[in-house]
């Protein structure tokens, strides 16, 4: 398992907290760029300075696969 990520209900998930909305949104922009490169798009929820991300591979029956683990590792480098 990747540090700080939880695997439950066939999803890999993690929550992040930032100083403010601008920092949170900047992080989301970085994720969007990397997700598009990987052609693997997370579920993202953002309220003010908090970001919640869930990963699963839809074409694998909504299960956690290596694609999810790889994107989680990439997301961890963006913090």
C-alpha positions in Angstrom: 0.0 0.0 0.0 1.1 3.5 -0.7 1.7 5.6 2.4 -1.3 7.8 3.5 -3.7 6.3 1.0 -6.6 4.1 2.1 -7.9 1.2 0.1 -11.6 0.5 0.8 -14.8 -0.1 -1.2 -12.7 -0.9 -4.3 -11.1 2.6 -4.3 -7.8 4.1 -3.3 -8.5 7.4 -1.5 -6.7 10.2 0.3 -7.5 13.6 1.7 -5.3 16.7 1.5 -5.5 20.0 3.3 -3.8 23.2 2.2 -3.5 26.8 3.6 -6.2 28.2 1.4 -8.3 27.6 -1.7 -5.7 28.9 -4.2 -3.1 26.3 -2.9 -5.8 23.6 -3.1 -6.8 24.6 -6.7 -3.1 24.8 -7.8 -2.7 21.2 -6.6 -5.8 20.2 -8.5 -4.4 21.7 -11.7 -1.2 19.8 -11.3 -3.2 16.6 -10.8 -5.3 17.3 -13.9 -2.2 17.6 -16.1 -0.7 14.3 -14.8 -4.0 12.5 -15.0 -4.5 13.6 -18.6 -0.9 12.4 -19.5 -1.7 9.0 -17.9 -5.2 8.9 -19.4 -6.5 8.0 -16.0 -8.8 10.4 -14.3 -9.6 10.4 -10.5 -12.7 11.3 -8.7 -12.0 14.7 -7.0 -13.9 16.6 -4.4 -12.8 20.1 -3.3 -14.2 22.4 -0.7 -12.1 25.5 0.1 -8.7 24.2 1.3 -9.6 20.5 1.3 -9.2 18.0 -1.5 -10.4 14.4 -1.5 -9.3 12.0 -4.2 -10.5 8.5 -5.1 -8.9 6.3 -7.7 -10.3 3.1 -9.3 -10.0 1.7 -12.8 -13.4 1.9 -14.5 -12.5 -0.5 -17.4 -11.3 -3.1 -14.8 -14.7 -3.2 -13.1 -14.1 -0.3 -10.8 -11.3 -2.1 -9.0 -7.9 -0.7 -7.8 -5.2 -1.6 -10.3 -1.6 -0.7 -11.0 -2.9 2.3 -12.9 -4.3 3.7 -9.7 -1.2 2.9 -7.7 1.0 4.6 -10.3 -1.2 7.8 -10.3 -1.3 7.8 -6.5 2.5 7.8 -6.5 2.5 10.7 -9.0 0.0 12.7 -6.9 2.2 12.2 -3.9 5.1 13.9 -5.7 2.9 17.0 -6.5 2.4 18.0 -2.9 
